[in-house]
Amino acid sequence: MKCKWIALLLCSVTALLCTGCDTESGHNDFMEETTEATEETEEQIPESIPPVPELVRPTEAPEVQPETQDATETETAPQVSGLAGSIWLGKMEKDDTERFFLFYDETNGSYIQQQDGEGMGFTYAVQGDTAVFHIGDTTSQMSAQIFWAGSQNAALKWEDGSVEELTWVRSDPAAAFPFYNNNALCEMAQTYYEALNDMRPEATAIANQDGTIAIWLYEEVNGVKLDCDWYTIDRYTAKGFNRIHEAIDLTQPGVVPQESLPVSTLPSETAAPTEPTETLPLR
């Protein structure tokens, strides 16, 4: 009986030892399979993730476009109203000829030549940075690009490539606008000089950079032009000074020039006219 029990015990131990071997062997096989699977997965990861696309910033975002257009319209509006309701002095770059633009509103205006006081009415329309003019009663039109350099300075580049600089003069173009054109100033200068010197010279007028008019008085002898005097005159008051800086007033011929210089400024909007030439705009 004792021997039988011992035999059973030995069999149980042997079976247990064999089971442990199988368990360890199975565990090792699982770890090897897991490691191989992990290595295989790591090798496949780079192939399974798509490459990151290169980011390119769009040149024009659709959602931003309306804001850009609104900003452009906002910037254009003050420039259009800056022309309308004002008088501007235009000066051509190529030959320094001048004329006044009277923009009564945003569709109607007229211009007056500084040289002779002649003028003509026009209609105009501004779209963006382009102005289209219809001069007089003709159906033809002229267009020009507008370039702004502040609220009181601009330039018109016409279709033929010529450039006309604009300088703001005053508001309220519908009110009387007195100024002395170049032809009238030359005649006044001749009369003024003749009253003092008993000789009537020839006269030529040109515009100075500061807005005044320079009048050259000369006498032609045997084809040679001899200087008589130079007058620098305010086109709005006909006052100024001669070449030795004596004060003169062309509206008072015969009055001896004074040593002190007058204060020459553009007329204010409330200034009373001082016997201007006929320069009211043609509408």
C-alpha positions, 0 to 999 in steps of 0.5 A: 500500500505504501509503495503504491502511494509513493508511485502515485506521488512520483507520477504527479510530480513528473506530470507537473514538471512536464506541464511547466515546460510546456507553459514556458515553451508556449510563453516563449513562442507567444513573445517571439510572435508578438515581437515579430508582429511589432517589428513588422508593424513598425516597418509598415508605419512609414508606408501607411502615413501619407506625406505632409503636403507643402503648405502654400499661402493662397494669393487671394482668399475669397473671404477677404476679397469683399473687404478689399473692395470695400476699402478701395471704395472707401478710399476713393470717395473722399478723392471724388468729393475732393474734386467736387465743390472746389476750384483747382489750378491745373498746370501742364508739365510740358509747357507750363500752361495753366487753367482753372477747373471749377467742379460744381458737383460730381458731374458738372464743371467748367474750365478757364484758361489762365492765358486769356480767360476763355473757357468752356463747360464740361461734364465728367464722371470718376470711376476708381482712378479714372476721370472721363470728360465730355467737353462742351456740346461734343459727343467726344470724350477725354479720359485721364488717370487721377494720381493723388498726392494729399488732399490738395494736390493731384495730377491728371495723366491724359490719354496722349501721355501729357500730365497736368498737375492740380493744386486746390485753390478754394471751395464754392466754385459757384460763387464769383471767382475773380482773377486776372488772366495773363493777357489782361495782366500784360496790358495792365503792366504796359499801362502801369510802366508807360504812366511812369516812363512815357514809353509803352514796352512789350510784355510777356507773362509766364507762371512762377513756381509759387503761383505768381505771374512773372511779366517781362517788360522789354523794348525791341530795338533792331531785333534785340530785346532790351529789358525794361523791368520785371514784375512779379504779380499776384494773379488774384489782386494784380499787386506785386513788386518790380525787379528791385522789390518795390511794391506796385499795384497794376490797378493804379497806373501812375502811382509811384512804386513803394519801398515796402512790400505788400502781403500777397496771398490768395483771396479768401472765400469771403474776400470782396472782388477787386475789379476782376476781369470777366472770368466767370465760368461758362456753364 
